[in-house]
Amino acid sequence: MTDAASREWIAERLAASGYIADRDLTTALWLMDMLRRPLLLEGEAGVGKTEVARALASAHHTKLIRLQCYEGLDQNAALFEWNYQRQLLAIKAREGDDPDNIEEHIFSERYLLERPLLAAIRQQRPPVLLIDEVDRADEEFEAFLFELLSDFQISIPELGTMTAISVPRVVLTSNGTRELSDALRRRCLYHYVDFPDVDREARILLAHIPNIDAALALQIATMVKSVRKEDLRKTPGVAETLDWAAALVGLGVRRLPEDPEAVYETLMCVVKTAEDKARMSREVSDRLLGKVA
């Protein structure tokens, strides 16, 4: 399979899973496989970074394992915990036994509770490991990830080093709420995910909204592009575009300029704060609608 064919295969498989990728993203995913390196996806909230991992898992017919990052996330929640209740029961059952034998028995794999990172390296078939919104975790946790990202292994004090049975495809996402360390970036390939252009967003609508007309999909994508240029507190993402398109199709709208009332009334699918709702007045809606062919 040639390089171009490999990228084409990835694009086709993602499209079959409902994700319409551009060439730069398919190249990044191809390189991730070829180099066996994690891929860091950065971009604004709502551009579809998380969906890349879901579509990738679907494309490869494999399991998606997700670690949702948040402030205060620690190693236990991400890696493993001991099943303390079972350990206590085992200790009681072995009363009178040599303490060293008890310790060796209870600190064994049978008492491990897998969390996402450990689960990802113990799969027989390579999963997709999504480390979502890594920028929300603190720098200490970020440093903890280095061993996994570099060597696909994890150290457990009681058991030693556990190396991946099969190397997972690792996708990290960041919304840019804080600057990630150079050390993390060095361990990853990088791709910036931007909002789709009009043509690609129209194709996304065609892939996800049943019975939508191609001309209407293009008009909706054009309108959303204009909305994103407004001074809004929360820029609408692809999910909002899909919701709006589904609402318009459900109302029987065939062409946006033919039904400005429906366009304005359903903009609540796109704007998500009171401040943005006030800014998207009927006058603004009609002005933006005037740019739609």
C-alpha positions in Angstrom: 0.0 0.0 0.0 1.5 3.4 -1.0 1.6 6.3 1.3 -1.1 8.1 -0.6 -3.3 5.0 -0.6 -2.7 4.7 3.2 -4.0 8.2 3.8 -6.9 7.6 1.4 -7.8 4.4 3.3 -7.8 6.3 6.6 -10.0 9.1 5.1 -12.5 6.5 3.7 -12.7 4.5 7.0 -13.2 7.7 9.0 -15.9 8.8 6.6 -17.6 5.5 6.9 -17.6 6.1 10.7 -19.2 9.5 10.2 -16.1 11.7 10.5 -15.1 13.8 7.5 -11.4 14.5 7.9 -9.2 16.9 5.9 -5.9 15.8 4.4 -3.8 17.2 7.2 -5.6 15.2 9.8 -5.5 12.0 7.8 -1.7 12.5 7.3 -1.3 13.0 11.1 -3.2 9.8 11.8 -1.2 7.9 9.2 2.1 9.1 10.7 0.8 8.2 14.2 0.4 4.6 13.0 3.7 4.5 11.0 5.8 6.0 13.8 3.8 4.5 16.7 3.7 7.9 18.4 0.9 9.5 20.4 -1.0 12.3 18.6 -1.8 15.6 20.4 -4.9 17.3 18.9 -5.2 21.0 20.0 -8.0 23.4 19.1 -11.1 25.2 20.4 -13.9 23.4 22.2 -16.4 22.0 19.7 -14.2 21.4 16.7 -14.4 17.7 16.9 -11.2 16.6 18.6 -12.8 13.9 20.7 -14.8 12.6 17.7 -11.5 11.9 16.0 -10.6 9.2 18.6 -14.1 7.7 18.4 -14.0 7.5 14.7 -10.5 6.1 14.7 -11.6 3.3 17.1 -14.6 2.6 14.8 -12.4 2.6 11.7 -10.0 0.0 13.2 -12.9 -2.0 14.8 -11.3 -1.7 18.2 -12.1 -0.6 21.7 -12.1 3.1 22.7 -10.7 3.7 26.2 -11.3 7.2 27.5 -9.6 9.1 30.3 -11.4 12.3 31.0 -8.9 14.7 32.6 -9.9 17.3 35.2 -8.3 19.4 37.9 -7.0 17.2 40.7 -6.9 14.0 38.7 -4.4 11.7 40.3 -2.6 8.5 39.4 -5.0 6.2 41.1 -8.0 7.4 39.2 -6.1 7.1 35.9 -4.0 4.0 36.4 -5.3 1.5 39.0 -6.6 1.1 42.5 -6.3 -1.9 44.8 -9.6 -3.6 45.7 -9.3 -2.9 49.4 -12.5 -4.8 50.4 -11.3 -8.0 48.7 -7.8 -7.6 50.2 -9.3 -7.3 53.7 -11.4 -10.4 53.2 -8.3 -12.2 51.9 -6.3 -11.1 55.0 -9.1 -12.4 57.3 -9.2 -15.7 55.5 -5.5 -16.2 55.9 -5.2 -15.2 59.6 -2.3 -16.9 61.2 -0.4 -17.2 57.9 3.1 -15.7 57.5 2.8 -11.8 57.0 5.1 -11.9 54.0 3.0 -14.6 52.3 -0.2 -12.6 53.0 1.4 -9.4 51.5 2.6 -11.3 48.5 -0.8 -12.8 48.0 -2.9 -9.6 48.3 -0.7 -7.4 46.2 -1.2 -9.5 43.1 -3.0 -8.7 39.8 -6.2 -10.4 40.9 -6.8 -7.5 43.4 -6.1 -4.8 40.8 -9.0 -2.5 39.7 -8.0 -1.3 36.2 -8.4 2.3 35.4 -8.1 3.7 31.8 -4.3 3.8 31.4 -3.7 0.3 32.8 -6.6 -1.1 30.8 -5.2 0.4 27.6 -1.9 -1.5 27.8 -3.5 -4.8 28.8 -5.7 -5.2 25.7 -4.9 -8.1 23.4 -6.0 -6.0 20.4 -4.5 -2.4 20.2 -7.2 0.0 21.5 -7.5 3.7 21.0 -6.6 5.4 24.2 -8.2 8.9 24.4 -6.6 11.2 27.0 -9.3 13.9 26.8 -8.6 17.6 27.7 -5.2 16.9 29.1 -4.8 20.6 29.7 -7.3 20.4 32.6 -5.0 18.1 34.6 -2.1 19.6 36.5 1.5 19.5 35.5 2.3 16.8 38.0 -0.1 14.4 36.3 1.2 15.5 32.9 4.7 14.4 34.0 3.3 11.1 35.2 2.1 10.4 31.6 5.7 10.6 30.2 6.5 6.9 30.8 3.4 5.8 29.0 3.8 8.1 26.1 7.5 7.3 25.6 7.7 3.6 26.3 4.1 2.4 26.5 4.8 1.0 29.9 3.6 1.7 33.4 5.3 1.2 36.8 3.4 -0.2 39.7 5.5 -0.2 42.9 4.1 -3.6 44.2 4.3 -5.4 40.8 7.1 -3.7 38.9 7.0 -2.4 35.3 4.1 -3.5 33.1 4.8 -3.2 29.4 2.0 -2.9 26.8 0.7 -6.2 25.5 -0.2 -4.4 22.3 0.7 -0.7 21.7 -2.4 1.5 21.8 -3.1 4.3 19.5 -3.0 7.3 21.9 -4.9 10.5 21.1 -4.5 13.4 23.5 -6.8 16.5 23.2 -6.3 20.0 24.5 -8.5 23.1 24.4 -5.6 25.3 25.3 -6.8 26.3 28.8 -3.2 26.1 29.9 0.1 25.8 28.1 1.3 22.2 27.9 4.9 21.4 28.7 7.6 21.1 26.0 8.4 17.6 27.4 4.8 16.4 26.6 4.8 18.0 23.2 8.2 16.3 22.3 6.6 12.9 23.0 3.7 13.5 20.6 2.9 14.3 17.0 0.9 17.4 16.7 -2.1 18.6 14.8 -4.2 21.7 15.2 -7.9 21.0 14.6 -9.7 24.1 13.3 -13.4 24.6 12.6 -14.2 22.9 9.2 -14.5 25.1 6.1 -18.0 25.5 4.6 -17.7 22.6 2.1 -16.4 20.1 4.7 -19.1 21.1 7.3 -21.7 20.7 4.6 -20.4 17.2 4.0 -20.5 16.5 7.8 -24.2 17.5 7.7 -24.9 15.2 4.8 -23.2 12.3 6.6 -25.2 12.8 9.8 -28.6 14.3 9.1 -31.0 12.0 7.3 -32.8 13.4 4.3 -31.1 16.8 4.3 -30.8 18.4 0.9 -27.3 19.2 -0.3 -28.2 22.8 -1.0 -29.7 23.3 2.5 -26.6 21.7 4.1 -24.4 24.2 2.2 -26.6 27.1 3.3 -26.5 26.0 6.9 -22.7 25.6 6.9 -22.4 29.1 5.2 -24.6 30.7 7.9 -22.7 29.0 10.8 -19.5 30.3 9.4 -20.9 33.8 9.5 -22.2 33.3 13.0 -18.7 32.2 14.2 -17.3 35.5 13.0 -19.6 37.4 15.3 -18.3 38.5 18.7 -19.7 35.6 20.7 -18.8 34.4 24.1 -19.0 30.7 23.0 -18.3 30.0 19.3 -20.7 27.3 18.1 -19.0 24.0 17.3 -19.9 21.2 14.9 -22.3 19.6 17.4 -24.3 22.8 17.4 -24.4 22.9 13.6 -25.7 19.3 13.6 -28.4 20.2 16.2 -29.5 23.2 14.2 -29.6 21.3 10.9 -31.7 18.6 12.5 -34.1 21.2 13.9 -34.5 22.9 10.5 -35.0 19.7 8.7 -37.6 18.6 11.3 -39.5 21.9 10.7 -39.5 21.2 7.0 -37.3 24.1 6.0 -35.9 23.6 2.5 -34.0 26.9 1.9 -32.9 29.3 4.6 -33.7 32.5 2.8 -37.3 31.3 2.3 -38.0 31.0 6.0 -36.2 33.7 8.0 -38.6 33.3 11.0 -37.6 29.7 11.4 -34.0 30.5 11.1 -34.1 33.1 13.9 -36.3 31.0 16.2 -34.1 28.0 16.0 -30.8 29.9 16.5 -31.1 28.7 20.1 -29.5 25.5 18.9 -26.4 27.5 18.0 -26.0 30.1 20.7 -25.6 28.8 24.3 -25.4 31.8 26.6 -27.8 34.6 27.4 -25.2 37.2 26.3 -24.8 35.5 22.9 -28.6 35.2 22.5 -29.0 38.9 23.1 -26.3 39.6 20.5 -27.9 37.4 17.9 -30.9 39.6 17.4 -33.4 39.3 14.6 -31.6 42.1 12.8 -28.3 40.2 13.1 -29.9 37.0 12.0 -31.4 38.7 8.9 -28.1 40.3 8.1 -26.2 37.0 8.2 -29.0 35.3 6.3 -28.5 37.9 3.5 -25.0 36.4 2.9 -26.5 33.0 2.2 -26.9 32.1 -1.4 
